[in-house]
Amino acid sequence: MNKSELIDAIADSADISKAAAGRALDAAVDAVKKALKKGDMVTLVGFGSFYVGKRAARTGRNPRTGASIKIKAAKVPKFRAGKGLKDAIN
């Protein structure tokens, strides 16, 4: 499912226009991004949790030249599925 299909599903389910559903989806995604940027966890009960994980600095290898390169530490977004989502797909 891509973004436009998700917007269609939201519009049909909530009985609102596709434009309003698109704005609502964009607002929800922006709110999650802002919370993660601050380091907060976003928990949707029955669905799951979005949180920020840390990836340590490490040494990698350039596949073209074989030379070693240093990869900096980074913060990465992660998602942990909740019980309701796990039960829905099993």
Biopython code that builds the backbone (N, CA, C, O; Angstrom):
import numpy as np
from Bio.PDB.StructureBuilder import StructureBuilder

atoms = [
    (1, "MET", "N", (0.859, -1.176, 0.000)),
    (1, "MET", "CA", (0.000, 0.000, 0.000)),
    (1, "MET", "C", (0.897, 1.227, 0.000)),
    (1, "MET", "O", (1.815, 1.334, 0.812)),
    (2, "ASN", "N", (0.628, 2.146, -0.908)),
    (2, "ASN", "CA", (1.394, 3.391, -0.941)),
    (2, "ASN", "C", (0.579, 4.511, -0.287)),
    (2, "ASN", "O", (-0.526, 4.282, 0.204)),
    (3, "LYS", "N", (1.139, 5.717, -0.289)),
    (3, "LYS", "CA", (0.509, 6.839, 0.418)),
    (3, "LYS", "C", (-0.872, 7.163, -0.140)),
    (3, "LYS", "O", (-1.806, 7.385, 0.630)),
    (4, "SER", "N", (-1.021, 7.195, -1.468)),
    (4, "SER", "CA", (-2.326, 7.548, -2.037)),
    (4, "SER", "C", (-3.374, 6.484, -1.720)),
    (4, "SER", "O", (-4.539, 6.820, -1.507)),
    (5, "GLU", "N", (-2.988, 5.214, -1.686)),
    (5, "GLU", "CA", (-3.932, 4.162, -1.319)),
    (5, "GLU", "C", (-4.314, 4.271, 0.155)),
    (5, "GLU", "O", (-5.460, 4.010, 0.521)),
    (6, "LEU", "N", (-3.361, 4.655, 0.996)),
    (6, "LEU", "CA", (-3.653, 4.856, 2.411)),
    (6, "LEU", "C", (-4.607, 6.032, 2.600)),
    (6, "LEU", "O", (-5.527, 5.958, 3.415)),
    (7, "ILE", "N", (-4.396, 7.105, 1.861)),
    (7, "ILE", "CA", (-5.300, 8.262, 1.926)),
    (7, "ILE", "C", (-6.700, 7.861, 1.500)),
    (7, "ILE", "O", (-7.673, 8.267, 2.135)),
    (8, "ASP", "N", (-6.825, 7.071, 0.438)),
    (8, "ASP", "CA", (-8.136, 6.590, -0.007)),
    (8, "ASP", "C", (-8.817, 5.767, 1.080)),
    (8, "ASP", "O", (-10.014, 5.925, 1.323)),
    (9, "ALA", "N", (-8.058, 4.889, 1.735)),
    (9, "ALA", "CA", (-8.619, 4.044, 2.795)),
    (9, "ALA", "C", (-9.077, 4.883, 3.984)),
    (9, "ALA", "O", (-10.129, 4.616, 4.564)),
    (10, "ILE", "N", (-8.290, 5.895, 4.348)),
    (10, "ILE", "CA", (-8.667, 6.780, 5.461)),
    (10, "ILE", "C", (-9.930, 7.547, 5.108)),
    (10, "ILE", "O", (-10.844, 7.657, 5.925)),
    (11, "ALA", "N", (-9.982, 8.077, 3.890)),
    (11, "ALA", "CA", (-11.148, 8.853, 3.456)),
    (11, "ALA", "C", (-12.417, 7.999, 3.474)),
    (11, "ALA", "O", (-13.466, 8.454, 3.929)),
    (12, "ASP", "N", (-12.323, 6.772, 2.984)),
    (12, "ASP", "CA", (-13.491, 5.889, 2.969)),
    (12, "ASP", "C", (-13.919, 5.502, 4.385)),
    (12, "ASP", "O", (-15.109, 5.515, 4.703)),
    (13, "SER", "N", (-12.954, 5.160, 5.228)),
    (13, "SER", "CA", (-13.259, 4.709, 6.575)),
    (13, "SER", "C", (-13.830, 5.824, 7.448)),
    (13, "SER", "O", (-14.768, 5.600, 8.214)),
    (14, "ALA", "N", (-13.264, 7.022, 7.331)),
    (14, "ALA", "CA", (-13.688, 8.142, 8.177)),
    (14, "ALA", "C", (-14.788, 8.981, 7.534)),
    (14, "ALA", "O", (-15.279, 9.931, 8.145)),
    (15, "ASP", "N", (-15.178, 8.639, 6.307)),
    (15, "ASP", "CA", (-16.221, 9.378, 5.566)),
    (15, "ASP", "C", (-15.867, 10.867, 5.465)),
    (15, "ASP", "O", (-16.687, 11.737, 5.760)),
    (16, "ILE", "N", (-14.622, 11.138, 5.040)),
    (16, "ILE", "CA", (-14.165, 12.506, 4.795)),
    (16, "ILE", "C", (-13.585, 12.575, 3.389)),
    (16, "ILE", "O", (-13.402, 11.547, 2.736)),
    (17, "SER", "N", (-13.298, 13.780, 2.927)),
    (17, "SER", "CA", (-12.749, 13.934, 1.586)),
    (17, "SER", "C", (-11.307, 13.434, 1.538)),
    (17, "SER", "O", (-10.633, 13.333, 2.562)),
    (18, "LYS", "N", (-10.853, 13.126, 0.327)),
    (18, "LYS", "CA", (-9.474, 12.670, 0.162)),
    (18, "LYS", "C", (-8.489, 13.775, 0.536)),
    (18, "LYS", "O", (-7.417, 13.496, 1.072)),
    (19, "ALA", "N", (-8.845, 15.019, 0.258)),
    (19, "ALA", "CA", (-7.975, 16.146, 0.610)),
    (19, "ALA", "C", (-7.811, 16.241, 2.124)),
    (19, "ALA", "O", (-6.704, 16.431, 2.627)),
    (20, "ALA", "N", (-8.921, 16.109, 2.839)),
    (20, "ALA", "CA", (-8.867, 16.173, 4.298)),
    (20, "ALA", "C", (-8.096, 14.979, 4.855)),
    (20, "ALA", "O", (-7.335, 15.128, 5.811)),
    (21, "ALA", "N", (-8.282, 13.809, 4.273)),
    (21, "ALA", "CA", (-7.555, 12.627, 4.716)),
    (21, "ALA", "C", (-6.057, 12.794, 4.474)),
    (21, "ALA", "O", (-5.246, 12.380, 5.303)),
    (22, "GLY", "N", (-5.685, 13.395, 3.346)),
    (22, "GLY", "CA", (-4.275, 13.647, 3.047)),
    (22, "GLY", "C", (-3.652, 14.611, 4.037)),
    (22, "GLY", "O", (-2.527, 14.406, 4.492)),
    (23, "ARG", "N", (-4.396, 15.680, 4.376)),
    (23, "ARG", "CA", (-3.898, 16.637, 5.367)),
    (23, "ARG", "C", (-3.760, 15.986, 6.735)),
    (23, "ARG", "O", (-2.796, 16.248, 7.453)),
    (24, "ALA", "N", (-4.718, 15.138, 7.099)),
    (24, "ALA", "CA", (-4.661, 14.454, 8.391)),
    (24, "ALA", "C", (-3.467, 13.501, 8.446)),
    (24, "ALA", "O", (-2.770, 13.439, 9.459)),
    (25, "LEU", "N", (-3.229, 12.767, 7.375)),
    (25, "LEU", "CA", (-2.092, 11.848, 7.342)),
    (25, "LEU", "C", (-0.776, 12.605, 7.421)),
    (25, "LEU", "O", (0.126, 12.209, 8.159)),
    (26, "ASP", "N", (-0.661, 13.695, 6.661)),
    (26, "ASP", "CA", (0.552, 14.505, 6.700)),
    (26, "ASP", "C", (0.788, 15.086, 8.090)),
    (26, "ASP", "O", (1.924, 15.129, 8.563)),
    (27, "ALA", "N", (-0.286, 15.535, 8.744)),
    (27, "ALA", "CA", (-0.161, 16.094, 10.091)),
    (27, "ALA", "C", (0.287, 15.029, 11.085)),
    (27, "ALA", "O", (1.103, 15.307, 11.963)),
    (28, "ALA", "N", (-0.241, 13.807, 10.954)),
    (28, "ALA", "CA", (0.149, 12.729, 11.852)),
    (28, "ALA", "C", (1.617, 12.357, 11.659)),
    (28, "ALA", "O", (2.345, 12.165, 12.633)),
    (29, "VAL", "N", (2.048, 12.257, 10.413)),
    (29, "VAL", "CA", (3.444, 11.920, 10.121)),
    (29, "VAL", "C", (4.373, 13.019, 10.636)),
    (29, "VAL", "O", (5.422, 12.727, 11.210)),
    (30, "ASP", "N", (3.992, 14.277, 10.434)),
    (30, "ASP", "CA", (4.812, 15.394, 10.931)),
    (30, "ASP", "C", (4.907, 15.387, 12.454)),
    (30, "ASP", "O", (5.967, 15.671, 13.013)),
    (31, "ALA", "N", (3.806, 15.063, 13.122)),
    (31, "ALA", "CA", (3.819, 15.010, 14.586)),
    (31, "ALA", "C", (4.752, 13.906, 15.084)),
    (31, "ALA", "O", (5.469, 14.097, 16.066)),
    (32, "VAL", "N", (4.746, 12.756, 14.411)),
    (32, "VAL", "CA", (5.641, 11.662, 14.795)),
    (32, "VAL", "C", (7.092, 12.081, 14.571)),
    (32, "VAL", "O", (7.946, 11.829, 15.420)),
    (33, "LYS", "N", (7.378, 12.722, 13.429)),
    (33, "LYS", "CA", (8.745, 13.181, 13.137)),
    (33, "LYS", "C", (9.244, 14.153, 14.195)),
    (33, "LYS", "O", (10.371, 14.030, 14.674)),
    (34, "LYS", "N", (8.405, 15.122, 14.561)),
    (34, "LYS", "CA", (8.809, 16.124, 15.553)),
    (34, "LYS", "C", (9.070, 15.484, 16.915)),
    (34, "LYS", "O", (10.035, 15.837, 17.594)),
    (35, "ALA", "N", (8.218, 14.551, 17.309)),
    (35, "ALA", "CA", (8.403, 13.879, 18.600)),
    (35, "ALA", "C", (9.694, 13.067, 18.600)),
    (35, "ALA", "O", (10.438, 13.092, 19.581)),
    (36, "LEU", "N", (9.969, 12.348, 17.513)),
    (36, "LEU", "CA", (11.192, 11.557, 17.445)),
    (36, "LEU", "C", (12.422, 12.443, 17.433)),
    (36, "LEU", "O", (13.447, 12.095, 18.020)),
    (37, "LYS", "N", (12.327, 13.593, 16.763)),
    (37, "LYS", "CA", (13.454, 14.515, 16.718)),
    (37, "LYS", "C", (13.802, 15.021, 18.120)),
    (37, "LYS", "O", (14.972, 15.244, 18.431)),
    (38, "LYS", "N", (12.776, 15.200, 18.968)),
    (38, "LYS", "CA", (13.009, 15.623, 20.348)),
    (38, "LYS", "C", (13.494, 14.468, 21.220)),
    (38, "LYS", "O", (13.909, 14.684, 22.359)),
    (39, "GLY", "N", (13.445, 13.247, 20.696)),
    (39, "GLY", "CA", (13.873, 12.089, 21.472)),
    (39, "GLY", "C", (12.743, 11.392, 22.198)),
    (39, "GLY", "O", (12.983, 10.469, 22.976)),
    (40, "ASP", "N", (11.515, 11.820, 21.955)),
    (40, "ASP", "CA", (10.354, 11.206, 22.600)),
    (40, "ASP", "C", (9.964, 9.909, 21.905)),
    (40, "ASP", "O", (10.335, 9.668, 20.756)),
    (41, "MET", "N", (9.217, 9.084, 22.613)),
    (41, "MET", "CA", (8.659, 7.864, 22.046)),
    (41, "MET", "C", (7.195, 8.129, 21.723)),
    (41, "MET", "O", (6.495, 8.771, 22.507)),
    (42, "VAL", "N", (6.724, 7.643, 20.575)),
    (42, "VAL", "CA", (5.324, 7.796, 20.183)),
    (42, "VAL", "C", (4.671, 6.424, 20.268)),
    (42, "VAL", "O", (5.041, 5.510, 19.531)),
    (43, "THR", "N", (3.701, 6.279, 21.167)),
    (43, "THR", "CA", (3.043, 5.000, 21.377)),
    (43, "THR", "C", (1.587, 5.092, 20.959)),
    (43, "THR", "O", (0.846, 5.948, 21.443)),
    (44, "LEU", "N", (1.183, 4.209, 20.059)),
    (44, "LEU", "CA", (-0.207, 4.095, 19.636)),
    (44, "LEU", "C", (-0.693, 2.745, 20.167)),
    (44, "LEU", "O", (-0.349, 1.696, 19.621)),
    (45, "VAL", "N", (-1.492, 2.778, 21.233)),
    (45, "VAL", "CA", (-1.926, 1.561, 21.901)),
    (45, "VAL", "C", (-2.658, 0.657, 20.905)),
    (45, "VAL", "O", (-3.560, 1.102, 20.195)),
    (46, "GLY", "N", (-2.268, -0.585, 20.865)),
    (46, "GLY", "CA", (-2.864, -1.550, 19.958)),
    (46, "GLY", "C", (-2.193, -1.589, 18.599)),
    (46, "GLY", "O", (-2.449, -2.500, 17.812)),
    (47, "PHE", "N", (-1.338, -0.617, 18.306)),
    (47, "PHE", "CA", (-0.636, -0.583, 17.019)),
    (47, "PHE", "C", (0.853, -0.790, 17.203)),
    (47, "PHE", "O", (1.421, -1.740, 16.666)),
    (48, "GLY", "N", (1.489, 0.094, 17.957)),
    (48, "GLY", "CA", (2.916, -0.053, 18.201)),
    (48, "GLY", "C", (3.544, 1.236, 18.666)),
    (48, "GLY", "O", (2.858, 2.217, 18.952)),
    (49, "SER", "N", (4.877, 1.220, 18.737)),
    (49, "SER", "CA", (5.633, 2.369, 19.231)),
    (49, "SER", "C", (6.741, 2.746, 18.270)),
    (49, "SER", "O", (7.455, 1.887, 17.752)),
    (50, "PHE", "N", (6.873, 4.029, 18.041)),
    (50, "PHE", "CA", (7.982, 4.580, 17.282)),
    (50, "PHE", "C", (8.971, 5.141, 18.294)),
    (50, "PHE", "O", (8.570, 5.815, 19.242)),
    (51, "TYR", "N", (10.263, 4.870, 18.103)),
    (51, "TYR", "CA", (11.268, 5.387, 19.015)),
    (51, "TYR", "C", (12.574, 5.587, 18.270)),
    (51, "TYR", "O", (12.720, 5.162, 17.124)),
    (52, "VAL", "N", (13.528, 6.241, 18.935)),
    (52, "VAL", "CA", (14.825, 6.518, 18.326)),
    (52, "VAL", "C", (15.847, 5.556, 18.912)),
    (52, "VAL", "O", (16.015, 5.467, 20.129)),
    (53, "GLY", "N", (16.521, 4.842, 18.031)),
    (53, "GLY", "CA", (17.593, 3.941, 18.445)),
    (53, "GLY", "C", (18.936, 4.560, 18.110)),
    (53, "GLY", "O", (19.017, 5.500, 17.319)),
    (54, "LYS", "N", (19.971, 4.036, 18.705)),
    (54, "LYS", "CA", (21.316, 4.553, 18.447)),
    (54, "LYS", "C", (22.128, 3.486, 17.742)),
    (54, "LYS", "O", (22.130, 2.323, 18.145)),
    (55, "ARG", "N", (22.817, 3.890, 16.687)),
    (55, "ARG", "CA", (23.713, 2.997, 15.974)),
    (55, "ARG", "C", (25.135, 3.452, 16.259)),
    (55, "ARG", "O", (25.475, 4.611, 16.019)),
    (56, "ALA", "N", (25.949, 2.576, 16.757)),
    (56, "ALA", "CA", (27.321, 2.918, 17.144)),
    (56, "ALA", "C", (28.192, 3.162, 15.917)),
    (56, "ALA", "O", (27.902, 2.676, 14.825)),
    (57, "ALA", "N", (29.255, 3.917, 16.116)),
    (57, "ALA", "CA", (30.233, 4.131, 15.050)),
    (57, "ALA", "C", (30.901, 2.796, 14.736)),
    (57, "ALA", "O", (31.108, 1.971, 15.625)),
    (58, "ARG", "N", (31.230, 2.598, 13.484)),
    (58, "ARG", "CA", (31.840, 1.330, 13.104)),
    (58, "ARG", "C", (32.730, 1.519, 11.885)),
    (58, "ARG", "O", (32.719, 2.573, 11.250)),
    (59, "THR", "N", (33.486, 0.501, 11.574)),
    (59, "THR", "CA", (34.348, 0.527, 10.405)),
    (59, "THR", "C", (33.682, -0.285, 9.304)),
    (59, "THR", "O", (33.285, -1.430, 9.519)),
    (60, "GLY", "N", (33.562, 0.314, 8.120)),
    (60, "GLY", "CA", (32.982, -0.372, 6.978)),
    (60, "GLY", "C", (34.023, -0.560, 5.895)),
    (60, "GLY", "O", (35.192, -0.221, 6.074)),
    (61, "ARG", "N", (33.591, -1.100, 4.777)),
    (61, "ARG", "CA", (34.511, -1.342, 3.675)),
    (61, "ARG", "C", (33.864, -0.858, 2.387)),
    (61, "ARG", "O", (32.714, -1.192, 2.100)),
    (62, "ASN", "N", (34.595, -0.077, 1.616)),
    (62, "ASN", "CA", (34.131, 0.385, 0.313)),
    (62, "ASN", "C", (34.135, -0.823, -0.629)),
    (62, "ASN", "O", (35.196, -1.397, -0.875)),
    (63, "PRO", "N", (32.979, -1.220, -1.158)),
    (63, "PRO", "CA", (32.945, -2.424, -1.981)),
    (63, "PRO", "C", (33.696, -2.281, -3.306)),
    (63, "PRO", "O", (34.148, -3.275, -3.875)),
    (64, "ARG", "N", (33.828, -1.066, -3.788)),
    (64, "ARG", "CA", (34.520, -0.853, -5.057)),
    (64, "ARG", "C", (36.032, -0.965, -4.912)),
    (64, "ARG", "O", (36.700, -1.608, -5.722)),
    (65, "THR", "N", (36.566, -0.326, -3.866)),
    (65, "THR", "CA", (38.025, -0.292, -3.710)),
    (65, "THR", "C", (38.535, -1.248, -2.641)),
    (65, "THR", "O", (39.714, -1.605, -2.640)),
    (66, "GLY", "N", (37.667, -1.661, -1.740)),
    (66, "GLY", "CA", (38.100, -2.525, -0.653)),
    (66, "GLY", "C", (38.729, -1.766, 0.501)),
    (66, "GLY", "O", (39.149, -2.373, 1.486)),
    (67, "ALA", "N", (38.797, -0.443, 0.390)),
    (67, "ALA", "CA", (39.404, 0.379, 1.440)),
    (67, "ALA", "C", (38.477, 0.470, 2.647)),
    (67, "ALA", "O", (37.255, 0.486, 2.496)),
    (68, "SER", "N", (39.057, 0.532, 3.847)),
    (68, "SER", "CA", (38.288, 0.700, 5.073)),
    (68, "SER", "C", (37.833, 2.145, 5.193)),
    (68, "SER", "O", (38.578, 3.073, 4.878)),
    (69, "ILE", "N", (36.601, 2.321, 5.654)),
    (69, "ILE", "CA", (36.068, 3.667, 5.888)),
    (69, "ILE", "C", (35.444, 3.690, 7.274)),
    (69, "ILE", "O", (35.006, 2.659, 7.783)),
    (70, "LYS", "N", (35.406, 4.864, 7.879)),
    (70, "LYS", "CA", (34.790, 5.025, 9.185)),
    (70, "LYS", "C", (33.359, 5.505, 8.981)),
    (70, "LYS", "O", (33.115, 6.473, 8.261)),
    (71, "ILE", "N", (32.424, 4.825, 9.616)),
    (71, "ILE", "CA", (31.022, 5.203, 9.561)),
    (71, "ILE", "C", (30.661, 5.799, 10.909)),
    (71, "ILE", "O", (30.838, 5.157, 11.945)),
    (72, "LYS", "N", (30.152, 7.036, 10.899)),
    (72, "LYS", "CA", (29.841, 7.745, 12.137)),
    (72, "LYS", "C", (28.644, 7.132, 12.855)),
    (72, "LYS", "O", (27.812, 6.459, 12.247)),
    (73, "ALA", "N", (28.577, 7.374, 14.135)),
    (73, "ALA", "CA", (27.415, 6.964, 14.936)),
    (73, "ALA", "C", (26.200, 7.746, 14.438)),
    (73, "ALA", "O", (26.332, 8.863, 13.939)),
    (74, "ALA", "N", (25.026, 7.151, 14.578)),
    (74, "ALA", "CA", (23.817, 7.803, 14.084)),
    (74, "ALA", "C", (22.618, 7.428, 14.945)),
    (74, "ALA", "O", (22.607, 6.388, 15.604)),
    (75, "LYS", "N", (21.615, 8.291, 14.927)),
    (75, "LYS", "CA", (20.322, 7.991, 15.529)),
    (75, "LYS", "C", (19.429, 7.490, 14.398)),
    (75, "LYS", "O", (19.399, 8.074, 13.314)),
    (76, "VAL", "N", (18.704, 6.404, 14.657)),
    (76, "VAL", "CA", (17.849, 5.835, 13.618)),
    (76, "VAL", "C", (16.438, 5.623, 14.163)),
    (76, "VAL", "O", (16.275, 5.207, 15.310)),
    (77, "PRO", "N", (15.413, 5.908, 13.347)),
    (77, "PRO", "CA", (14.037, 5.660, 13.792)),
    (77, "PRO", "C", (13.752, 4.155, 13.772)),
    (77, "PRO", "O", (14.184, 3.432, 12.874)),
    (78, "LYS", "N", (13.017, 3.712, 14.784)),
    (78, "LYS", "CA", (12.661, 2.300, 14.877)),
    (78, "LYS", "C", (11.187, 2.172, 15.224)),
    (78, "LYS", "O", (10.575, 3.105, 15.744)),
    (79, "PHE", "N", (10.629, 1.012, 14.931)),
    (79, "PHE", "CA", (9.222, 0.734, 15.229)),
    (79, "PHE", "C", (9.119, -0.635, 15.888)),
    (79, "PHE", "O", (9.715, -1.608, 15.426)),
    (80, "ARG", "N", (8.366, -0.694, 16.958)),
    (80, "ARG", "CA", (8.102, -1.966, 17.639)),
    (80, "ARG", "C", (6.602, -2.192, 17.568)),
    (80, "ARG", "O", (5.827, -1.387, 18.084)),
    (81, "ALA", "N", (6.185, -3.280, 16.934)),
    (81, "ALA", "CA", (4.764, -3.590, 16.781)),
    (81, "ALA", "C", (4.138, -3.946, 18.126)),
    (81, "ALA", "O", (4.755, -4.613, 18.957)),
    (82, "GLY", "N", (2.910, -3.491, 18.324)),
    (82, "GLY", "CA", (2.178, -3.789, 19.540)),
    (82, "GLY", "C", (1.414, -5.092, 19.418)),
    (82, "GLY", "O", (1.336, -5.680, 18.340)),
    (83, "LYS", "N", (0.852, -5.539, 20.528)),
    (83, "LYS", "CA", (0.138, -6.806, 20.563)),
    (83, "LYS", "C", (-1.054, -6.822, 19.607)),
    (83, "LYS", "O", (-1.298, -7.828, 18.942)),
    (84, "GLY", "N", (-1.789, -5.730, 19.533)),
    (84, "GLY", "CA", (-2.966, -5.675, 18.657)),
    (84, "GLY", "C", (-2.595, -5.860, 17.190)),
    (84, "GLY", "O", (-3.301, -6.547, 16.452)),
    (85, "LEU", "N", (-1.485, -5.246, 16.763)),
    (85, "LEU", "CA", (-1.035, -5.381, 15.380)),
    (85, "LEU", "C", (-0.545, -6.805, 15.134)),
    (85, "LEU", "O", (-0.848, -7.399, 14.099)),
    (86, "LYS", "N", (0.207, -7.350, 16.080)),
    (86, "LYS", "CA", (0.712, -8.725, 15.925)),
    (86, "LYS", "C", (-0.456, -9.721, 15.833)),
    (86, "LYS", "O", (-0.438, -10.634, 15.007)),
    (87, "ASP", "N", (-1.455, -9.537, 16.678)),
    (87, "ASP", "CA", (-2.615, -10.431, 16.662)),
    (87, "ASP", "C", (-3.421, -10.296, 15.372)),
    (87, "ASP", "O", (-3.990, -11.275, 14.888)),
    (88, "ALA", "N", (-3.470, -9.085, 14.817)),
    (88, "ALA", "CA", (-4.249, -8.853, 13.593)),
    (88, "ALA", "C", (-3.663, -9.542, 12.380)),
    (88, "ALA", "O", (-4.394, -9.915, 11.463)),
    (89, "ILE", "N", (-2.357, -9.714, 12.365)),
    (89, "ILE", "CA", (-1.732, -10.316, 11.180)),
    (89, "ILE", "C", (-1.492, -11.812, 11.340)),
    (89, "ILE", "O", (-1.125, -12.480, 10.373)),
    (90, "ASN", "N", (-1.687, -12.346, 12.524)),
    (90, "ASN", "CA", (-1.480, -13.791, 12.731)),
    (90, "ASN", "C", (-2.797, -14.515, 12.816)),
    (90, "ASN", "O", (-2.822, -15.734, 12.988)),
]
sb = StructureBuilder()
sb.init_structure("model")
sb.init_model(0)
sb.init_chain("A")
sb.init_seg("    ")
for serial, (resi, resn, name, xyz) in enumerate(atoms, 1):
    if name == "N":
        sb.init_residue(resn, " ", resi, " ")
    sb.init_atom(name, np.array(xyz, "f"), 0.0, 1.0, " ", f" {name:<3s}", serial, name[0])
structure = sb.get_structure()
